[in-house]
Each structure stands twice: as C-alpha cells, then as structure tokens.
Amino acid sequence: LSGPYDACGCRVAITAGAGGTDASDWAGMLLRMYLRYGERKGWKLRMLEKQVSTEGVGIKGALLEVEGEKAYGLLKAEEGTHRLVR
C-alpha cells in the first residue's frame, strides 16, 4: 500500500457476464459483498449506477464510488473476472 494512488478513493464497476440469471445473481452477490466490506472499513459508498436484471434476480451492472482511507490500494487487486465455482 505504498503506491502513489493507494491512499485515494476509487470506483468499482460490476458487470454480469454471460449466463443469464446465474450471472445476474452472482453480480448481485458481489455488489452486496463490496458494500458490506466498505461499511466495515468505514468508507463512504455511493451508488452511481445500478441496472436491475430483467429476470428478477440480481443485477446487470453497478458502479460504486468509494471514498475512504486506502480504498484504491485495497481494492485495486479486485480487477478482472470473478467466477463462482460450485
């Protein structure tokens, strides 16, 4: 956590991949996880955008703004595809 931007806030984008209701449900789970993690860290979280799934389960996508100590530094490794393995 010694990078030039690690102490800054950030934005987190979540997009459901191909997979219908399972992908939308997984994206919703990720959103809840990041919201709860941010709350526990004492960060200020603001939902900039949220697209609810038409299937009635989960989300198509969301964009969060995160302000707090070392938010970028702690979340920068979260980039890329997250897969749910059952």
C-alpha positions in Angstrom: 0.0 0.0 0.0 2.8 2.4 -0.9 1.8 3.3 -4.4 1.1 6.9 -5.3 -2.7 6.4 -5.5 -3.2 3.7 -2.8 -4.5 6.2 -0.3 -7.1 7.6 -2.6 -10.7 6.6 -3.2 -11.9 4.7 -6.3 -14.8 3.4 -8.3 -15.9 -0.2 -8.6 -17.7 -1.4 -11.7 -19.6 -4.7 -11.6 -21.0 -6.2 -14.8 -22.8 -9.5 -15.1 -21.3 -11.8 -17.7 -23.0 -14.3 -20.0 -25.0 -16.8 -18.1 -28.5 -15.4 -17.6 -29.9 -15.5 -14.1 -26.9 -17.2 -12.6 -24.6 -14.4 -13.8 -27.0 -11.7 -12.6 -27.4 -13.3 -9.2 -23.6 -13.6 -8.9 -23.2 -9.9 -9.8 -25.7 -9.0 -7.1 -23.8 -11.1 -4.6 -20.5 -9.3 -5.5 -22.3 -5.9 -5.1 -23.5 -6.8 -1.6 -20.1 -8.1 -0.7 -18.3 -4.9 -1.7 -21.0 -2.8 0.1 -20.6 -4.7 3.3 -16.8 -4.6 3.1 -16.8 -0.9 2.6 -19.2 -0.4 5.5 -16.9 -2.4 7.8 -13.9 -0.3 6.7 -15.8 2.9 7.5 -15.7 4.1 3.9 -18.3 6.3 2.3 -20.1 4.4 -0.5 -22.2 6.0 -3.2 -24.1 4.0 -5.8 -23.6 6.0 -9.1 -25.5 3.5 -11.3 -27.4 0.3 -10.8 -29.1 -1.8 -13.6 -31.5 -4.3 -12.2 -31.8 -7.6 -14.0 -34.9 -8.2 -16.1 -35.1 -11.8 -14.9 -35.9 -10.5 -11.4 -32.8 -11.9 -9.8 -29.6 -9.9 -9.2 -28.2 -7.1 -11.3 -27.0 -6.5 -14.8 -24.4 -4.0 -13.5 -23.5 -1.4 -11.0 -21.0 1.4 -10.4 -19.9 2.3 -6.9 -17.9 5.4 -5.8 -15.8 4.5 -2.8 -14.2 7.2 -0.6 -12.1 6.3 2.4 -8.6 5.5 3.7 -6.6 3.3 1.3 -9.8 2.3 -0.7 -7.9 2.2 -4.0 -4.9 0.4 -2.5 -7.1 -2.4 -1.0 -9.5 -2.8 -4.0 -7.1 -2.4 -7.0 -6.4 -6.2 -7.0 -10.1 -6.9 -7.4 -9.9 -6.2 -11.2 -10.8 -8.9 -13.7 -13.3 -11.6 -13.9 -14.7 -13.2 -10.7 -16.1 -16.7 -11.2 -18.5 -18.5 -8.9 -17.4 -22.2 -8.5 -20.0 -24.5 -7.2 
